[in-house]
């Protein structure tokens, strides 16, 4: 897994096994959490056209849709890959930060 792009304190974009993953830093009241999705085909196309700005808008949509809330109707609910890929993402960020000092 490697870092492809980022927005400080908001999100990271990772590439892993030919797939793209957006890891969004979400904060609601006193609760903070990461929410990582694999970009689907439509999102990948929109990223190809809109780049960094598209990812910022997508991260905003994910954050404000509150996909981890029990009664959330977020379209991102059920797409969280954090438990599966979170450790790999943490290590990728550590390596990336070390090379960008």
C-alpha positions in Angstrom: 0.0 0.0 0.0 1.3 3.5 -0.8 0.1 7.1 -0.4 -0.9 8.6 -3.7 -2.3 12.0 -2.6 -3.5 13.6 0.6 -5.2 16.7 2.1 -3.7 17.6 5.5 -5.9 16.4 8.4 -8.7 15.5 6.0 -7.9 12.4 3.8 -5.4 10.1 2.2 -5.6 8.4 -1.1 -3.9 5.0 -1.2 -3.1 2.5 -4.0 -3.1 -1.1 -3.1 -3.2 -4.1 -5.5 -4.3 -1.9 -8.3 -7.2 -0.4 -6.4 -7.7 3.1 -5.0 -8.8 3.7 -1.4 -9.8 7.0 0.2 -9.3 7.2 3.9 -11.3 10.1 5.4 -10.6 11.6 8.8 -14.1 12.1 10.3 -15.0 14.0 13.5 -18.4 14.3 14.9 -18.7 16.1 18.2 -16.1 14.4 20.5 -15.8 11.3 18.4 -13.1 11.0 15.7 -12.6 8.0 13.4 -11.2 7.0 10.0 -13.5 5.7 7.2 -11.9 4.1 4.3 -13.6 3.2 1.0 -12.4 1.5 -2.1 -13.2 3.9 -5.0 -15.8 2.2 -7.2 -15.7 2.5 -11.0 -17.7 5.8 -11.1 -15.6 7.4 -8.3 -12.4 6.4 -10.1 -13.7 8.0 -13.3 -14.6 11.2 -11.5 -11.2 11.2 -9.7 -9.5 10.9 -13.1 -11.3 14.0 -14.3 -11.5 16.0 -11.0 -8.3 14.9 -9.3 -7.5 16.3 -5.8 -10.5 18.6 -5.7 -12.9 15.7 -6.5 -11.4 13.7 -3.6 -11.9 16.7 -1.2 -15.6 16.9 -2.2 -16.0 13.1 -1.8 -14.3 13.2 1.6 -16.7 16.0 2.6 -19.7 13.9 1.5 -18.5 10.9 3.4 -17.8 12.9 6.5 -21.1 14.7 6.6 -23.2 11.6 5.7 -22.1 10.1 9.0 -21.9 6.5 7.6 -21.0 4.9 11.0 -24.1 6.2 12.8 -26.6 3.4 13.3 -29.6 5.1 11.6 -27.5 6.8 8.9 -28.8 6.6 5.4 -25.4 7.3 4.0 -24.7 5.8 0.5 -21.2 5.0 1.9 -22.6 2.8 4.8 -21.3 -0.7 4.5 -18.3 0.3 2.4 -15.8 0.8 5.3 -12.5 -1.0 4.7 -10.7 0.4 7.8 -10.8 -2.8 9.8 -9.3 -4.8 6.9 -6.7 -2.3 5.6 -6.2 0.1 8.5 -2.9 -1.3 9.7 -1.5 -1.3 6.1 -2.7 2.3 5.7 -1.0 3.4 9.0 2.2 1.8 7.9 2.0 3.4 4.5 1.5 6.9 6.1 4.4 6.3 8.5 6.7 5.4 5.5 5.4 8.3 3.4 5.9 10.8 6.3 9.5 9.6 6.9 10.3 10.3 3.2 8.7 13.7 3.2 10.4 15.3 6.2 
